Amino acid sequence: MVKVDGVAAFGLRGFLLASAAFATTGATDLPPSSNATSAVAQVPVSAPIEAAWSVASARQLLSAIEGAPAEGLHSSDYNPDGLRAAIDAGAGPDLDRVAQAAALTLAHDYYFGRVGDREAFDWHIERSAYEMAGLSARLDQAVAAHKVGPFLASLLPTDARYAALRDALADAHGADRDRIRANMERWRWMPRDLGSDYLYVNVPSYRLRVVQDGEATSTYTVVVGAPATPTPQMVSPATSLVVNPWWNVPQSIIRKENMRPGKAGFVYASANGQASFRQPPGPRNALGKIKFNLINDQAIYLHDTPAKAGFARDQRDLSHGCVRVKDIAGLASELMRDGGDDGELQDALGQSKTATVMLPKRWPVYLVYFTMDRGDDGDLVTYGDPYDRDAKLIAQLDGVPDRNAGMQIASN
């Protein structure tokens, strides 16, 4: 993983500008755009980059800037007055400088989001290194092709859930408008391609949705992290599940619960001065009968629970951070039948020993946080804000931008 933040050599915006310079010599090494809807997809990456802005291209940019409020952003962030003056003065170095700076800033905010410090919101969903590195080169291609407007529009999320928010924004006012804007910003943080098949856990909804071929096929009730131990936002692949799992108690829980050797129902060990506790399989095991293995460094996974009463509550932010799934055996069986059968799972469930069962295919699991989201019927649904994040996000959207802080990009 590469982390780019405010103390990097020249920050994210400087990186984008440097990428434009790189494009004149290294553009042939760039892979095709990951955004399949890019308006400049047909412009060869080996084409010479034209740094000069025409008045017509600058007017396309100005139109996009004036349309930024429809995306929940402020036109004033992108120097529209300076751009108008430069357009009136005509093509030349001043127009090149003003237009390039405004276009890179708007392109960044459309593609990555205006708020840079995602980690302040416990957001760890990464964007690919290519998505970041290719942006300024693609802008230069759009300038050369006189397709600035279509290019900028292509950077926005194309997901139907974002479109539903944009449609609702047009008629919203006050607090409702701010909540919509906050959730549109979160969608700009998301990868542009989620894949066709994945599990989608929207924390404020307390639901897990199985998405196949881009459509939700089933829904499961879940319990998520409590405000003091929130479920982080991440994407984590699930490749297997464990029947009758042991529970390796995280160090954070050991410290919080002040666990000591001899605690009933746990196996204690000590190594290098650090205590560890494991809970064997059984009816009291905190993971219940099934645990889905997720690949991440925060010990977050999907699991069963003996505390079934939590599923009946309306507000289900109760866990230490992991996601508890009601009828997890049904979810496991559903995923096992997709590309295989659930015979191995049923055999394991009939025994008391611990068994690992490989899923027929790899499922990305998205743990997200949207306080407004499109429901299964296509209508926009408003949820609570269990971690009190909307107001903080709106304040950052409306404040002085720090687009360099906290940006994470995947290494591949």
Secondary structure by P-SEA (a helix, b strand, c coil): cccccccccccaaaaaaaaaaaaaccccccccccccccccccccccccccccccaaaaaaaaaaaaacccccccccccaaaaaaaaaaacccaaaaaaaaaaaaaaaaaaacccccccccccccccccaaaaaaaaaaaaaaaaaccaaaaaaaaccccaaaaaaaaaaacccaaaaaaaaaaaaaaaacccccccbbbbbcccccbbbbbcccccccccccccccccccccbbbbbbccccccccccccaaaaaaaccccccccbbbbbcccbbbbbbccccccccccbbbbbbccccccccccccccccccccccccccbbbbcaaaaaaaaaaaccccaaaaaaaaacccbbbbbccbbbbbbbcccccccccccbbbbbbcccccaaaaaaaaacccccccbbbbbcc
